[in-house]
């Protein structure tokens, strides 16, 4: 079910006026699309932050002044570099009968076998790029990682996607892997170094052979 947001007309244009708007608990933004001329708007900060936390790629039923209720999606969010506070947000109006490019969350199912054996789970991708009709956008894509052992990984091509969803992410991208425990890695390195130190140095052996050959000449 689409999320709803109400947009207010924004007449503020200067930096000072936009800062004043933020101080009032609103976030300045823009909405644009085929059925909506580029319109400056303001969104309630609390509602927007909640949406960004729960599902930033959701379809939104937005009440746009002069254009009525329109289906939109977030296209860009600008944040303060230090505080990460939302400074500005762009929405684009979509057509429910036309495919859209979007991102969907990957949901990991199960406890990897390799982790129970001391391995370390490393997640490489948390999201997947897809293309489909807006009504077909899933809340998440599941992948079972319970059988994953140390040294093994899961790649994008192993995901089970519905037939009506087109994958846009590289199929060879690694999603998750189980790393060898650090202690074992250190022990292997130490063992290799010990073997290397015990082995005779080839240059010294070659020099001894040359000296012996000269003495017998």
N, C-alpha and C positions, 0 to 999 in steps of 0.2 A: 504494500500500500504506500503510495507516494507521500512524502513529507510535505507539510504545508508551511509556507512562509509568506508573510505580508510585507510588501515593499512600500516604502513611502517615497514620494517625490522629493528629490534633493535639488535644491537651488543653490547650495553652497558651492563656490568655485575656488576660493582662495585657500591657501594652506591653513591660515588662522581659523577660517570658518570650518574646515574639515576637522581640525583639532578640537574645536568647540563641540562639534557633532559627536566625536568620540567620547568627550568628557560627559556627554549626556547619555552614554550607554548605547550609542548607535555606531554602526560601521558603514562608511560610505562605500558605494559600489556602482556597478554599471550592468545593465541587462541589454542584450542585443540579439537579433535573429531575423529570420525572413518575415515573421509576422509582428515583430516588435522593432520599431526604430530605436537606435541607441538611446537609452534613457538612463539618466543619473538617478540613483536610488539610495536609500538608507535602510539597513536591516538591523533589527534588534540584536545587540551583541551576544546576549545570553543564549538566544535561540540559535544563532549562527554557530557559536562555539560548541553547543551541544550536538548540532548536526555534524560538525567536522570531527567530533570525537566518535560518534556512533557510525556514521556512514557518509564520508565526504563525496562519494560517487553516486549518491542516491538521486533518483528522479524527484524533482521538487515541483509541487503545484504552487506557483507563485501568483499572488494577486498583484498584477502590475497596473499602476495608475494609467487610465485612458485606454488600456488594452485588455482589461479583464484578467481572468485566471489563465495562466499559460504554463505548460510543462517546461521546466528549465533544468539545467545541470550546472554545477560549478566548473568553470574553466580555468580560473587562476585565483590564487590567494596570496596576497602580499602581507608579510609579517615583519615586525621589528626585529632586527638582527640580534639584539641582545635579549629583550624580554619575550620575544616570540609572540607578542600580542598582535592580533589581526588588525591590519591597517586599512586594507581595501580588498574587495572581492568582486570578481567578474562572473556573471552568469550568461549562458547562451541558451536561447530558446530553441527547443527541439521539436521535431515532428515525430509523433508516436508511430507513424507508419514508415519511417526511414531509419536504416541502421545507424548506429553511433559507435564511435570508438570510445572505450572507457577502460577502467581498471577495476579488477575484482580481487577481493582478499582470498588468500590461500589458507584453508583451515587444515591443520595437521592432526591426524587421528592416530592414537595409540602411543605406547611407550616403546621406543626402539630397543631391540634386543641388544644392540651394541652398547647402549648406555648402561644397561644392567651389568655388562661385562667390563665396565670402566671407561668406555669410550665417551667422547664429548660430541654432543649434537650441535652442529653449526648450521643455522638457517641462512641460505644465500639469497632467497627470494621470498618476500612476504606477500607479493601481489602479482597479478597476471594481467597482461594487456589483451583485451578481446574486442570483437566487433559483433554487434547483434542489434536486433530491434530493442528499443527501450524497455518494452514489457517483458522481454526475455532475459534481462540482466539478473543473474543470480546474486543472492546475498553473499555467497562464498563458493569456492571450489574446494572440495575435500580431497585429501590424499592420505592414504594409510602408510605410515612409516614404521609400524610395529615390527616388521621383519627385517629392518635395516640393521646390518651388522657393521662392525668396525672396518673401516676402509671402503665401505660401500656408499653409494649416493643415489638420490632420486633426481631424475631430470624431467623437464617439462613434458616431453613426449609420453611419459607414463601417466599423465593426468587423464582422467576420463571426462571428456567434455560432451555436453549435449550436442546433437547434430545441428541445432540452429545457432550455435555459437562458433564464430570463427576465431581461431587463435592468432594473435599478432606478435606474441613473444617467441623468440627463437626456441625451437623444439629441443635444442641441445644444451640449453642453459641448465645449470645445476640448481635445484631447489633446496636440497638439504643433503648433508653428508655427515658421516660419523668419523670423527678424527681419532687417531690412535692416542691413547693416554700419554701425556707429556713425560711421565716417568719412564715409560718404555722407550720413547724416542731418545731420551737422554742416555739410557743404558746402552742402546744400540750404537749411539755416537761414541760413547766411551769405549765400547768394545772394539769398534773400528779403529779408533785412535791408538788403542793398545796394540793391535795387530800391526798397524803401520809403524809404530815405534820399534817393535821387535824385529821387523823385516830388515835385512841388510840393505844398505843404500847402494843402488846399482852403479852410480858413478865411481864409488870407492872400489867396488869389486872389479870394474873395468880397468881402473888404474893399476891395481895389484896384478892383474893378468898381463898388462903391458910391461910392467917392471920385470916380471918373471920371464917373459919372452925375450927381453933385451939381455937379461943375465945369461940365458942359454945360447944366445947368438954367438 
